[in-house]
């Protein structure tokens, strides 16, 4: 194998590893949740022991417009569903550049989750 071939394979493997690490970044942790042009509030996502792609969602008391009723979350591919404690879907957000954007189902208000 030539040096150029070896370098090309090495570069490919390195970039693949970086892409996989980025794709597997956990969704859990503290997020800033905003609706429309309002100031963001805090939403903490924690995973269930049995399912790392779902868990409890704890909004701060400052979350406006019914967003304080969020109690659960589920990750579906590159999207996140925000749910009420009883499992009713409140919003569906899609990943975009490390954050999530979407809308509330009841009225179409734009929502965003940012770190």
MMTF fields as JSON, N, C-alpha, C and O atoms, coordinates in Angstrom:
{
  "mmtfVersion": "1.0.0",
  "mmtfProducer": "UNKNOWN",
  "numBonds": 459,
  "numAtoms": 460,
  "numGroups": 115,
  "numChains": 1,
  "numModels": 1,
  "chainsPerModel": [1],
  "groupsPerChain": [115],
  "chainIdList": ["A"],
  "bondAtomList": [4, 2, 8, 6, 12, 10, 16, 14, 20, 18, 24, 22, 28, 26, 32, 30, 36, 34, 40, 38, 44, 42, 48, 46, 52, 50, 56, 54, 60, 58, 64, 62, 68, 66, 72, 70, 76, 74, 80, 78, 84, 82, 88, 86, 92, 90, 96, 94, 100, 98, 104, 102, 108, 106, 112, 110, 116, 114, 120, 118, 124, 122, 128, 126, 132, 130, 136, 134, 140, 138, 144, 142, 148, 146, 152, 150, 156, 154, 160, 158, 164, 162, 168, 166, 172, 170, 176, 174, 180, 178, 184, 182, 188, 186, 192, 190, 196, 194, 200, 198, 204, 202, 208, 206, 212, 210, 216, 214, 220, 218, 224, 222, 228, 226, 232, 230, 236, 234, 240, 238, 244, 242, 248, 246, 252, 250, 256, 254, 260, 258, 264, 262, 268, 266, 272, 270, 276, 274, 280, 278, 284, 282, 288, 286, 292, 290, 296, 294, 300, 298, 304, 302, 308, 306, 312, 310, 316, 314, 320, 318, 324, 322, 328, 326, 332, 330, 336, 334, 340, 338, 344, 342, 348, 346, 352, 350, 356, 354, 360, 358, 364, 362, 368, 366, 372, 370, 376, 374, 380, 378, 384, 382, 388, 386, 392, 390, 396, 394, 400, 398, 404, 402, 408, 406, 412, 410, 416, 414, 420, 418, 424, 422, 428, 426, 432, 430, 436, 434, 440, 438, 444, 442, 448, 446, 452, 450, 456, 454],
  "bondOrderList": [1, 1, 1, 1, 1, 1, 1, 1, 1, 1, 1, 1, 1, 1, 1, 1, 1, 1, 1, 1, 1, 1, 1, 1, 1, 1, 1, 1, 1, 1, 1, 1, 1, 1, 1, 1, 1, 1, 1, 1, 1, 1, 1, 1, 1, 1, 1, 1, 1, 1, 1, 1, 1, 1, 1, 1, 1, 1, 1, 1, 1, 1, 1, 1, 1, 1, 1, 1, 1, 1, 1, 1, 1, 1, 1, 1, 1, 1, 1, 1, 1, 1, 1, 1, 1, 1, 1, 1, 1, 1, 1, 1, 1, 1, 1, 1, 1, 1, 1, 1, 1, 1, 1, 1, 1, 1, 1, 1, 1, 1, 1, 1, 1, 1],
  "groupList": [{"groupName": "UNK", "atomNameList": ["N", "CA", "C", "O"], "elementList": ["N", "C", "C", "O"], "formalChargeList": [0, 0, 0, 0], "bondAtomList": [1, 0, 2, 1, 3, 2], "bondOrderList": [1, 1, 2], "singleLetterCode": "X", "chemCompType": "L-PEPTIDE LINKING"}],
  "groupTypeList": [0, 0, 0, 0, 0, 0, 0, 0, 0, 0, 0, 0, 0, 0, 0, 0, 0, 0, 0, 0, 0, 0, 0, 0, 0, 0, 0, 0, 0, 0, 0, 0, 0, 0, 0, 0, 0, 0, 0, 0, 0, 0, 0, 0, 0, 0, 0, 0, 0, 0, 0, 0, 0, 0, 0, 0, 0, 0, 0, 0, 0, 0, 0, 0, 0, 0, 0, 0, 0, 0, 0, 0, 0, 0, 0, 0, 0, 0, 0, 0, 0, 0, 0, 0, 0, 0, 0, 0, 0, 0, 0, 0, 0, 0, 0, 0, 0, 0, 0, 0, 0, 0, 0, 0, 0, 0, 0, 0, 0, 0, 0, 0, 0, 0, 0],
  "groupIdList": [1, 2, 3, 4, 5, 6, 7, 8, 9, 10, 11, 12, 13, 14, 15, 16, 17, 18, 19, 20, 21, 22, 23, 24, 25, 26, 27, 28, 29, 30, 31, 32, 33, 34, 35, 36, 37, 38, 39, 40, 41, 42, 43, 44, 45, 46, 47, 48, 49, 50, 51, 52, 53, 54, 55, 56, 57, 58, 59, 60, 61, 62, 63, 64, 65, 66, 67, 68, 69, 70, 71, 72, 73, 74, 75, 76, 77, 78, 79, 80, 81, 82, 83, 84, 85, 86, 87, 88, 89, 90, 91, 92, 93, 94, 95, 96, 97, 98, 99, 100, 101, 102, 103, 104, 105, 106, 107, 108, 109, 110, 111, 112, 113, 114, 115],
  "secStructList": [7, 7, 2, 2, 2, 2, 2, 2, 2, 2, 2, 2, 2, 2, 2, 2, 2, 2, 2, 2, 2, 2, 2, 6, 7, 7, 7, 7, 3, 3, 3, 3, 3, 3, 3, 6, 6, 1, 7, 7, 3, 3, 3, 3, 3, 3, 3, 7, 1, 1, 7, 6, 6, 3, 3, 3, 3, 3, 3, 7, 6, 6, 7, 7, 6, 6, 4, 4, 4, 3, 3, 3, 3, 3, 3, 3, 6, 6, 3, 3, 3, 3, 3, 3, 6, 6, 1, 7, 3, 3, 3, 3, 3, 3, 3, 3, 6, 6, 3, 3, 3, 3, 3, 3, 6, 6, 6, 7, 7, 3, 3, 3, 3, 3, 7],
  "xCoordList": [0.844, 0.0, 0.891, 1.923, 0.49, 1.287, 1.031, 0.065, 1.923, 1.751, 0.47, -0.219, 0.152, -1.058, -2.297, -3.237, -2.298, -3.423, -3.587, -4.701, -2.468, -2.506, -3.02, -3.808, -2.585, -3.046, -4.539, -5.259, -4.997, -6.416, -7.269, -8.299, -6.849, -7.596, -7.576, -8.602, -6.429, -6.32, -7.21, -7.872, -7.23, -8.072, -9.542, -10.319, -9.927, -11.309, -11.734, -12.809, -10.905, -11.229, -11.325, -12.208, -10.424, -10.454, -11.735, -12.376, -12.108, -13.327, -14.571, -15.531, -14.574, -15.714, -15.893, -17.018, -14.802, -14.859, -15.409, -16.226, -14.98, -15.486, -16.975, -17.727, -17.418, -18.837, -19.669, -20.754, -19.191, -19.919, -19.998, -21.04, -18.931, -18.938, -19.957, -20.661, -20.05, -21.017, -22.446, -23.332, -22.672, -24.008, -24.507, -25.716, -23.6, -23.996, -23.959, -23.989, -23.894, -23.894, -25.219, -26.281, -25.177, -26.421, -27.337, -26.887, -28.61, -29.622, -29.875, -30.396, -29.503, -29.77, -28.966, -27.933, -29.461, -28.781, -29.693, -30.903, -29.093, -29.829, -29.879, -28.857, -31.072, -31.311, -32.015, -32.647, -31.899, -32.686, -33.839, -33.62, -35.065, -36.268, -36.907, -37.213, -37.109, -37.772, -38.956, -38.965, -39.953, -41.143, -41.324, -41.388, -41.405, -41.516, -40.36, -39.201, -40.677, -39.646, -39.487, -38.844, -40.061, -39.957, -38.571, -37.819, -38.246, -36.981, -36.999, -38.034, -35.863, -35.841, -35.947, -35.565, -36.476, -36.492, -35.651, -35.174, -35.464, -34.62, -35.462, -36.505, -34.988, -35.615, -34.502, -33.53, -34.652, -33.66, -34.19, -35.265, -33.423, -33.791, -32.913, -31.686, -33.544, -32.793, -33.334, -34.525, -32.442, -32.845, -33.336, -32.95, -34.199, -34.646, -33.551, -32.809, -33.445, -32.44, -32.689, -31.742, -33.947, -34.279, -34.227, -34.108, -34.315, -34.364, -33.594, -34.119, -32.353, -31.57, -32.1, -31.63, -33.076, -33.654, -34.985, -35.765, -35.249, -36.482, -36.25, -35.314, -37.109, -36.97, -37.803, -38.731, -37.455, -38.176, -37.682, -36.506, -38.596, -38.277, -38.774, -39.938, -37.886, -38.241, -38.079, -36.959, -39.203, -39.115, -39.014, -39.519, -38.356, -38.32, -39.705, -40.516, -39.956, -41.261, -41.471, -42.599, -40.415, -40.527, -40.951, -41.128, -41.116, -41.502, -42.915, -43.849, -43.075, -44.363, -45.288, -44.896, -46.511, -47.443, -47.705, -47.774, -47.851, -48.141, -46.929, -47.057, -45.754, -44.561, -44.152, -43.384, -44.665, -44.35, -45.107, -44.925, -45.953, -46.644, -45.853, -46.316, -44.665, -43.822, -43.308, -42.81, -43.431, -42.984, -42.143, -41.495, -42.142, -41.399, -40.792, -41.179, -39.837, -39.27, -38.922, -38.675, -38.904, -38.476, -37.663, -38.027, -36.573, -35.791, -36.163, -36.17, -36.473, -36.814, -35.908, -36.16, -34.847, -33.882, -33.214, -32.616, -33.307, -32.71, -33.746, -33.51, -34.892, -35.954, -36.195, -35.866, -36.776, -37.173, -38.659, -39.135, -39.37, -40.772, -40.828, -40.25, -41.513, -41.761, -43.195, -44.125, -43.364, -44.646, -45.112, -44.312, -46.422, -46.978, -46.667, -46.268, -46.841, -46.594, -47.459, -47.062, -48.641, -49.524, -49.205, -49.825, -48.238, -47.81, -48.369, -48.075, -49.174, -49.685, -48.555, -47.798, -48.437, -47.349, -47.645, -48.72, -46.669, -46.768, -46.061, -46.566, -44.89, -44.119, -43.239, -42.883, -42.894, -41.976, -40.875, -41.143, -39.626, -38.498, -37.49, -37.219, -36.943, -35.941, -34.571, -34.449, -33.537, -32.163, -31.712, -31.954, -31.055, -30.499, -29.274, -29.39, -28.096, -26.823, -26.613, -26.194, -26.898, -26.646, -27.756, -27.675, -28.793, -29.954, -31.169, -31.044, -32.331, -33.564, -34.594, -34.737, -35.309, -36.323, -37.58, -37.518, -38.708, -39.976, -41.114, -40.961, -42.258, -43.411, -44.28, -44.265, -45.032, -45.997, -47.198, -47.643, -47.725, -48.791, -50.121, -50.898, -50.405, -51.711, -51.947, -53.071, -50.886, -51.092, -50.025, -50.082, -49.056, -48.035, -46.932, -46.085, -46.932, -45.874, -44.517, -44.348, -43.54, -42.186, -41.497, -41.565, -40.823, -40.053, -38.62, -38.349, -37.692, -36.293, -35.654, -35.92, -34.807, -33.974, -32.527, -32.044, -31.835, -30.426, -29.654, -30.202, -28.359, -27.496, -27.032, -26.296],
  "yCoordList": [-1.169, 0.0, 1.234, 1.27, 2.221, 3.436, 4.326, 4.144, 5.293, 6.238, 7.043, 7.317, 7.421, 8.211, 7.392, 7.908, 6.132, 5.254, 5.102, 5.147, 4.921, 4.792, 6.072, 6.012, 7.225, 8.502, 8.692, 9.172, 8.321, 8.46, 7.59, 8.042, 6.358, 5.465, 6.005, 5.994, 6.472, 7.037, 8.258, 8.401, 9.14, 10.336, 9.956, 10.529, 8.989, 8.533, 7.984, 8.321, 7.151, 6.566, 7.629, 7.571, 8.59, 9.66, 10.481, 10.779, 10.845, 11.631, 10.83, 11.386, 9.545, 8.695, 8.632, 8.684, 8.521, 8.463, 9.762, 9.731, 10.889, 12.186, 12.293, 12.76, 11.879, 11.943, 11.055, 11.46, 9.855, 8.978, 9.558, 9.464, 10.147, 10.752, 11.878, 12.013, 12.674, 13.768, 13.236, 13.772, 12.187, 11.635, 11.003, 10.932, 10.543, 9.87, 10.787, 10.303, 12.079, 13.008, 12.876, 12.92, 12.717, 12.49, 13.71, 14.855, 13.43, 14.48, 14.941, 16.032, 14.107, 14.431, 15.642, 15.974, 16.291, 17.452, 18.663, 18.555, 19.81, 21.062, 21.763, 21.91, 22.194, 22.898, 24.221, 24.394, 25.143, 26.376, 26.16, 25.899, 26.27, 26.078, 27.434, 28.163, 27.771, 29.041, 28.794, 27.867, 29.649, 29.605, 30.99, 31.993, 31.031, 32.318, 33.23, 32.814, 34.475, 35.462, 35.66, 36.619, 34.772, 34.93, 34.545, 33.855, 34.998, 34.613, 33.11, 32.562, 32.444, 30.988, 30.636, 31.41, 29.445, 28.877, 27.607, 27.214, 26.976, 25.794, 24.524, 24.418, 23.563, 22.24, 21.214, 21.184, 20.376, 19.348, 17.995, 17.567, 17.324, 15.998, 14.955, 15.054, 13.956, 12.856, 11.553, 11.438, 10.569, 9.32, 8.304, 8.326, 7.411, 6.281, 5.228, 5.108, 4.475, 3.418, 2.349, 1.793, 2.064, 1.01, 1.478, 0.656, 2.796, 3.321, 4.636, 5.672, 4.621, 5.853, 6.86, 7.997, 6.461, 7.365, 7.948, 8.427, 7.91, 8.466, 8.748, 8.224, 9.58, 9.847, 11.002, 11.45, 11.479, 12.584, 13.914, 14.073, 14.852, 16.232, 17.135, 17.068, 17.977, 18.848, 20.307, 20.815, 20.991, 22.409, 23.277, 22.917, 24.426, 25.375, 26.01, 25.97, 26.589, 27.215, 28.45, 28.929, 28.975, 30.148, 29.805, 30.714, 28.534, 28.168, 28.673, 28.375, 29.438, 30.071, 29.175, 28.116, 29.637, 29.109, 27.62, 26.986, 27.038, 25.622, 24.72, 23.502, 25.285, 24.446, 23.841, 22.879, 24.404, 23.811, 22.498, 21.842, 22.1, 20.813, 19.678, 18.537, 19.975, 18.932, 18.053, 18.559, 16.74, 15.83, 14.67, 13.995, 14.424, 13.306, 13.726, 14.744, 12.934, 13.132, 11.783, 10.817, 11.725, 10.537, 10.997, 11.96, 10.314, 10.595, 9.578, 8.373, 10.072, 9.235, 9.643, 10.644, 8.868, 9.24, 10.546, 10.652, 11.54, 12.848, 13.836, 15.044, 13.342, 14.198, 13.911, 12.836, 14.89, 14.735, 15.053, 16.058, 14.191, 14.441, 14.9, 14.257, 15.997, 16.465, 16.085, 16.377, 15.432, 14.839, 15.325, 15.765, 15.24, 15.494, 14.283, 13.24, 14.395, 13.231, 12.022, 10.882, 12.265, 11.162, 10.606, 9.633, 11.213, 10.699, 11.427, 11.044, 12.476, 13.264, 14.1, 14.729, 14.11, 14.861, 16.362, 16.813, 17.118, 18.571, 19.193, 20.144, 18.66, 19.225, 18.158, 17.166, 18.393, 17.522, 18.427, 19.369, 18.145, 18.988, 18.181, 17.019, 18.804, 18.148, 18.758, 19.965, 17.918, 18.369, 19.262, 18.976, 20.345, 21.27, 21.938, 22.785, 21.553, 22.156, 22.112, 23.105, 20.985, 20.832, 21.307, 21.125, 21.911, 22.293, 21.611, 20.879, 21.852, 21.239, 22.334, 23.245, 22.24, 23.236, 22.54, 21.495, 23.119, 22.542, 23.43, 24.647, 22.818, 23.613, 22.845, 21.617, 23.625, 23.064, 22.592, 23.299, 21.428, 20.85, 21.577, 21.625, 22.144, 22.753, 24.014, 24.271, 24.812, 26.087, 26.421, 27.486, 25.529, 25.764, 26.745, 27.08, 27.21, 28.117, 27.458, 26.276, 28.24, 27.734, 27.542, 28.393, 26.388, 26.064, 25.775, 25.329, 26.028, 25.71, 25.242, 25.784, 24.227, 23.753, 24.027, 23.558, 24.78, 25.111, 24.862, 24.962, 24.533, 24.33, 25.655, 25.704],
  "zCoordList": [0.0, 0.0, 0.0, 0.671, -0.744, -0.823, 0.382, 1.123, 0.558, 1.655, 1.502, 2.485, 0.272, 0.032, 0.377, 0.983, -0.003, 0.33, 1.831, 2.352, 2.523, 3.981, 4.631, 5.575, 4.137, 4.665, 4.418, 5.294, 3.244, 2.922, 3.846, 4.346, 4.07, 4.962, 6.388, 7.068, 6.841, 8.187, 8.366, 9.394, 7.37, 7.444, 7.477, 8.241, 6.648, 6.623, 7.982, 8.479, 8.578, 9.879, 10.964, 11.819, 10.931, 11.927, 11.804, 12.812, 10.6, 10.389, 10.736, 11.27, 10.446, 10.793, 12.297, 12.793, 13.019, 14.474, 15.047, 15.967, 14.525, 14.979, 14.69, 15.545, 13.521, 13.162, 14.079, 14.497, 14.403, 15.302, 16.704, 17.353, 17.174, 18.503, 18.566, 19.567, 17.536, 17.49, 17.437, 18.102, 16.651, 16.497, 17.789, 18.01, 18.646, 19.872, 21.089, 22.22, 20.885, 22.0, 22.755, 22.134, 24.073, 24.805, 24.795, 24.752, 24.835, 24.856, 26.285, 26.513, 27.236, 28.634, 29.078, 28.496, 30.12, 30.672, 30.678, 30.476, 30.914, 31.025, 29.677, 29.006, 29.285, 28.02, 28.301, 29.343, 27.362, 27.382, 26.411, 25.228, 26.911, 26.115, 25.869, 26.813, 24.607, 24.297, 23.384, 22.574, 23.54, 22.709, 22.096, 22.807, 20.777, 20.097, 20.464, 20.446, 20.796, 21.126, 22.632, 23.059, 23.442, 24.888, 25.388, 24.7, 26.593, 27.209, 27.482, 27.86, 27.292, 27.512, 28.991, 29.868, 29.234, 30.572, 30.541, 29.477, 31.659, 31.751, 31.686, 32.332, 30.892, 30.818, 31.022, 30.268, 32.044, 32.346, 31.903, 32.326, 31.045, 30.553, 31.228, 31.199, 31.836, 32.442, 31.866, 31.578, 31.7, 31.055, 32.071, 33.24, 31.593, 32.396, 32.39, 31.415, 33.455, 33.519, 32.456, 31.9, 32.177, 31.215, 29.769, 28.861, 29.536, 28.167, 28.094, 28.502, 27.579, 27.518, 26.499, 26.462, 25.668, 24.671, 25.124, 24.301, 26.424, 26.981, 28.452, 29.057, 29.024, 30.441, 30.918, 30.243, 32.099, 32.72, 32.168, 31.843, 32.07, 31.676, 32.789, 33.183, 33.294, 34.401, 33.985, 33.925, 33.693, 33.325, 34.571, 35.634, 34.428, 35.538, 35.678, 34.753, 36.834, 37.075, 36.206, 36.089, 35.595, 34.733, 33.302, 32.492, 32.971, 31.608, 31.311, 32.056, 30.224, 29.92, 29.096, 28.607, 28.964, 27.985, 28.035, 26.982, 29.205, 29.294, 29.17, 29.293, 28.929, 28.8, 30.131, 30.17, 31.23, 32.535, 32.74, 33.766, 31.783, 31.871, 31.22, 31.207, 30.677, 30.098, 31.236, 32.242, 31.074, 32.119, 31.63, 32.429, 30.306, 29.743, 28.41, 27.836, 27.921, 26.594, 25.998, 26.72, 24.665, 23.924, 22.731, 22.057, 22.474, 21.276, 20.214, 20.467, 19.022, 17.88, 16.734, 16.063, 16.506, 15.476, 15.851, 16.922, 14.984, 15.269, 15.784, 15.758, 16.252, 16.777, 18.247, 18.747, 18.933, 20.329, 20.441, 19.914, 21.128, 21.45, 22.899, 23.775, 23.157, 24.513, 24.862, 24.11, 26.009, 26.381, 27.74, 28.565, 27.965, 29.287, 30.167, 29.648, 31.483, 32.347, 31.974, 32.212, 31.389, 31.006, 29.617, 29.189, 28.902, 27.607, 26.399, 25.267, 26.608, 25.481, 24.895, 25.634, 23.562, 22.939, 22.98, 22.582, 23.468, 23.533, 22.342, 21.746, 21.99, 20.874, 20.255, 20.89, 18.983, 18.24, 17.718, 16.972, 18.11, 17.738, 16.926, 17.231, 15.9, 15.061, 15.305, 15.513, 15.28, 15.502, 14.36, 13.187, 14.729, 13.745, 14.346, 15.232, 13.858, 14.29, 15.8, 16.396, 16.413, 17.84, 18.742, 19.957, 18.19, 18.976, 18.355, 17.373, 18.926, 18.419, 18.188, 19.003, 17.072, 16.731, 16.256, 15.609, 16.578, 16.162, 16.599, 16.708, 16.85, 17.253, 18.24, 18.31, 18.993, 19.944, 19.136, 18.231, 19.438, 18.635, 18.788, 17.835, 19.956, 20.186, 19.369, 18.937, 19.149, 18.46, 17.415, 16.8, 17.204, 16.195, 16.584, 15.756, 17.843, 18.303, 18.132, 18.429, 17.647, 17.448, 18.787, 19.673, 18.914, 20.11, 19.726, 18.611, 20.651, 20.42, 21.722, 22.795, 21.603, 22.709, 22.346, 21.316, 23.182, 22.956, 24.239, 25.337, 24.087, 25.262, 25.789, 26.775]
}
